Every structure is written in structure tokens, then in C-alpha cells.
Amino acid sequence: MKKIIVQFSYIFFLLVSMSYLDINAQNINYQTVKPLSETVSPNLRSIKSSSTIKLPLITWGGDVATVLADMDGTFKNEGLNVSLFREDDFKKQVQMCVSGETPYLRGTMGMINAASDAFRNSGTELVVIYQLTWSVGGDAMVVRSGKNLKNIKTVGLQLYGPHMDYAANLFAKSNRLNAVTFKWLPQLTITDLEGGKIVDPVTAFQESSSLDAVMSIIPDALLLTSNGTVGTGSEGSVKGSKILLSTKTASRVIADVYAVRKDYFDANKREVQKLVKSLMISEENLKDLIKNKSSNQSKYRQLMSKSAEVLLGSSQFTSDAEALLGDCEFVGYNGNVSFFTGVGTNRNFKSLNREIQRSFKTIGLMPASTTIHSANWDYPGLASGLKYAKSSTNVVKPKFDQKKTAKIIENQIKAESTNWEDEGTLFVVEINFQPNQSDFTVSQYAKDFALALDIAETNGGALVIIEGHSDPLGILKAEKDVRDGKPGSKSKAEIGQMKQRVKTLSLERSQTVRKNFLKYCKNKGINIDESQFLAVGIGVQNPKYNPPRTKAEWAANRRVVFRIKQVEAELEEFVPLD
């Protein structure tokens, strides 16, 4: 994230901070969680007759491509007259759509799912027509000192905002969704007091120690943590706070999309398809413009100025608008094919709906499951005229340099100062094996492989270390014999050789597991980045039980662990491949 964003947030913080002085930490406008169907008027009205399509935007880098489609005439070239408007209040956006002011909704998949019950109550449904981006760094969880996914009890976040599905995913994957209390607020980012009360989660986190964590956009996360380090307690930061993780790691959680009322879609499918085609063309045009901005500075500066005006409220915030682009990954035509058809990925339209609705029902955002439709576009037909549409989407660009990564991981494991099993670990999937076992078949470990794949795909920016562990009992007995002076005891050299053989064997096991896991992914038709998975042999260095005192503990020490590691703090060392 560019520094200008931090400066912008900090300046804004200074402008409003005087109004926060002497605020009672309990004077926070927490909201009671309710489904949107209970807060939006269900009176469904026909879309107002007009030759102009009112298309909503939100403040997000993915919407820059939509601004470009308007600026360079792409919409008009497709025969569309589009009027863009920004509406970051999603509840208001939903009400506008129900009331017929616009047929379209702009939000994340979590926001669209939260709205779906309101539309069902109104007598229609929603059709998701296009994915713009994935969030790959623009959103984060900030925690107080000593807090992690295992012990967080309270989380502040915006009600009906973009972080609902992110928070739900984190705690559902940690099996702690029912153990966490979500504290809902009406605004997303630092906002002035309303009626003398705090209305945003960032300020609530600053003022109230009762919040263990907060979901925020990255500029606010950097503010709270003294520019992404550890909060000092000054200049708006919270002492001891840190970014636990962001969507740079959890890069397949927040999908930004457009949806449309189904009654309108059924009656105007050709128009909706033209809109989608315009967005695909504009995404490609933006890609080209960014690639060639040095030779097309005038148009690039014009786009940044227009985006700043539309998305940030002032054409002067061009650096901030440009920085928004770094928070997201545009998916384009090929990403839409994968997302809506499920080809090559488990992080797709159907799986996200299922995952989101299951969690949202648990935390009170949805009363029951709903049906959300996809447009079922003729994607080969939509590909016509696009430059970057490919017939195959199975090419995955490696993110990690395996040699550099392996060296750093080996050094971290060896370092006595490093708490390897806890530091940076997000999730763990563990499988056990029998003594002298050397094969780990797909059929035998399919359930474990499926869980590991799900977590690895969701956290596409994480490193997955496949660790081979051995039981130390034989070595411990040999060392005891030496201490006791038992005749025939092994020499120190022989014990050292035992340790090395065990470590080598543990590496061979982890390599076998990696190989069969990748085979499992291929058989499932899932396109994964093989560089994300690194096999290491731990040997007897980190047993679960030392010494094992029961047969069960002895068996538990023999394991292969999929350790999903956050590497955001190591970006200068974990250099992605070009």
C-alpha cells in the first residue's frame, strides 16, 4: 500500500480527532444485527422508465475500470447510456434497487447474500452477472497484543459492509464462529461522531479496549498499527496492536461483483449482457493503459483524476485513487469463467454462496437460505473481440521462489528464538501414519487433502509448509542409555546419525505427501500454484509429546502437517517470481 493512503487516512484522523476527545469508551453506537429483510421496505417497484442506466459504484479499486468504461465511451460503443453514481451505504443501495431507482447492486458476495432475503421478501431474486475483482491486500484484521484466531472474543466491523464474509470465513475455518461476538457499527471507516456517538469500528477500537480485534480497510489498519508494524499508542495507533492478517494472504475470500434484480434480468437480458461485455472490455483497456502508462500519461492521469472525483469525492486525490488499484486483483474474462462455472477452482460462485449463507445464518445476518442465480452467460460468445480471453484457464503463475523460500524456512525452524509452530501459523491440517509407512495414497487421505486444499485455495497468498515429523522415542532411549552408562550404548556419533536418518525419512514422507496432494488436486481439476507448497523434514525436532508416555502419544508424534503460514511480514525475503 502506498504511503499516500496512510497520510490521507491520518490527515482525516487529525481533522476529526478533536471531536473524539473525552469520549466515554462505552458511548459507541453498536447495532443489533438484523437481516436486511427486516430493515428494508419490501415494497417492490418497477424500474423507473428511462433511457439511462443508473449503475452504482463503491469506493474500491475494481470500480476504476467501470469509471474508464464511462470515460472512454465503452458503454456507448455497446449502445448503452450509463450514469454512474457512488453509494457506499449498502442498505441504502438495496432500498434504491427494491424501490426501482436502479436494477443493479454493487457489492461483495457477502453483501449480495445479505441482501438476497430482502429481495425474496419483495417478490423477486438476485442474479449475479459479473465479478470485478478479488481483494488481495485492501482489507485486514487488526488485533490487540496477545490476540489471535484462537483467543479472540470480540470483533468490531461494519454491519452490511464488505468485511462480513471475511470475518465469518476466518472464524468458521478456525471452528470458532459461535465463540466470537461480533460488534456491529453503521460505518466502515473513520467517521465523525453522530449524535455524540462513535459509529465506526476503527474509532471504537481506538477508544474501547473491550474489542479484541477490528476488521478494517488497509489504510485504517496501517494507522492503528503505526504503519503496519506494532502500534505505539501515538498518532492514532493503538499500543501493541498489529495486523494479524490481510487479504494479501486470504486472497480468495472477498469477491466484488455486480448483481441485478431477476425480474429486470429476465426482461432485459440483452442489455445486461451488453453491460457485462462493456465491463470486460474496459478491464482489458485498463490493463493495457496501466502497462503503457509511460507512453499514455495524459489518458492515465485523466482516469486517475476522474476516479478520484467519483470514488473519493475530489479529483485532487489522484495518488489515493491510484493506490486503490494495488488492493485488488482484476479477474477479467478468464476469472469470470472460472468463478461462475467452477472450472479449475473450488473458490467459485456456488461454493462462496454456500459458505457465506451457512455462516450468515449462524451469526444472524440471514434467517434462512436463499437462491441467488448466476447469469449462465454464453462465455465463448462473450469472448468475441476480447484480447485476453483464453480457451483454457489452467495456467497458474508461481508466486514463490522455492529455493529462497526453502532456505528461509529451514533457518526459521533451526532458530531457537523462533516459535515455529505458532509464529505466522494460520491453520493446521494434520495427518498421522503408521511406523515405517512410506506411501500416502490419495484414497487413504482424500478427506485430509480436501481440507488442506480448501484452506490453501482460500489463503492463496499464504505459504503451505508440508512438514514431516517423526517420533523421538527411539532416540530418547538411546540417549538415556548413554546417560545411564548402559553397556553397548550407542556413541554420540551414532545417535547423531540416527537423528539425520530420521530427518531424511521425514523429508521423504513430506515429499511423498506433497506429490500425492498435487495429484489429488489435478484429479479434481483444480488449478493450484505448486510453488505455494513446500515439503520440509522436521525429524524429531518438534514432537507433540516429548517424551511420549502412552501408545496414543507415540502414534500422535508420527505425523505430516500442512501448516498454512502467513508470509506478509516476510515479503522482502519471500520474493514472488516475476
Secondary structure, DSSP 8 states (H G I E B T S, - for coil): --HHHHHHHHHHHHHHHGGGTT--TT-B--B----GGGTS----------SSEEEEE-SSGGGHHHHHHHHTTHHHHTT--EEEEE---HHHHHHHHHTTS-SEEEEEHHHHHHHHHHHHHHT--EEEEEEEEEESSSEEEEE-TT--TTT--EEEEETTSTTHHHHHHHHHHTT-GGG-EEEEES-SS----BTTBB-SHHHHHHH-TT-SEEEEEHHHHHHHTTTTS---SSTT--TT-EEEEETTTSTTS-EEEEEEEHHHHHH-HHHHHHHHHHHHHHHHHHHHHHHTGGG-HHHHHHHHHHHIIIIIS-TT-HHHHHHHGGGEEE-HHHHHHHHHH-TB-SSSHHHHHHHHHHHHHHHTS-SS---EEE----HHHHTTT-SS--S--------S-HHHHHHHHHHHHH-TT--TTTTTEEEEEEEE--TT-----HHHHHHHHHHHHHHHHHTTTSEEEEEEE---HHHHHHHHHHHHT-TT---HHHHHHHHHHHHHHHHHHHHHHHHHHHHHHHHTTB---GGGEEEEEEETSS-SSSS--SHHHHHHHSEEEEEEE--GGGTTTS----
